[in-house]
């Protein structure tokens, strides 16, 4: 499967990416993609999904705040942010 996000970011002239057909520009012409460049691209926003996946449910968050207080919850938040820092994969 092609990394569509990387292709769109690295090749601004690309308007369509298809896993079978490849990438095309606005005129429908095939755009040659450097796969090594695409594979090396790191999404600068990947940390957002990693953090979202790491947070407990809202119910668990509220329960934690009830039992540990806001200060206890801040420790949980910091641990998640430290584990999934901005700008890393």
N, C-alpha and C positions, 0 to 999 in steps of 0.2 A: 504494500500500500504506500502511495506517495505521501510525503509530508506536505499537504496543501498549504498550511500556514507558512511554512518556510519558503515555499515557491512564490507565494503571493508577496511576501516581504522582500525576498531577494530579487525578484523579477517584476518590477512595477508595471511592465507592459503586458503581463499575463492577466487575462480576464476569465479564463476557464481552465480548470485542472480536472482531468479524468484519469482514474487509475489505469485504464486500458489505453485510451487515446493519447495521453500526455497533456502537455500544456499548450494553450493557444492564445494568440493575441486578439485584439478587437476585430481584426480582419479575418479571423479564423485560421491564420497561418500558425504552423507548429513552431513553438519556441524551444530551442535547444537548452536543456537543463544540465548543469554540472552537478551530478549526483553527489560527489564528494563535498561540494559546497553546501548542498541541501542537508546532507547527513550531519555536517558539522554545526549547522545553525542551532542555536539554543533559544527557545522562546523566553523572552525576558519576563513574561507574565505567568510562566508555568507555576511559580510559587503560589499564586492565588488559589489554583485548584488544589494543590497539595495541602495548603492550609485549610481550605474548606472541607476537604476529606478528613482531616485530622481532628477537627472540632467535634465534640460530642453533640448529641441531639439537643435541641432547645430545652427539652424537659430535663435532661441531665445537667445542662448548664444552670438552669434555675435551681435544681436540687442542690447542686454544688454551692451556689451562692447562698442558699438558705442555711446549709450546714457549715460552710467554711467562711462565709462572708465574702464581700467584694475583694478584699485583699487576697484571700485564698484563690479566688477565681483569676485574679491578675497573674498569679504565679503560673496557672495553667496556660493562660494566653501567652505569656512570655516563653514558656517551654515550647509551645507549638511554633511560635515565630522564630525562636532560635533554631529549631529543628528544620524549618522551611524558610530560610532567609530570602529576601528579595534578590533577584538576579541570579539564582541558581536553578538548576534543573530539578 
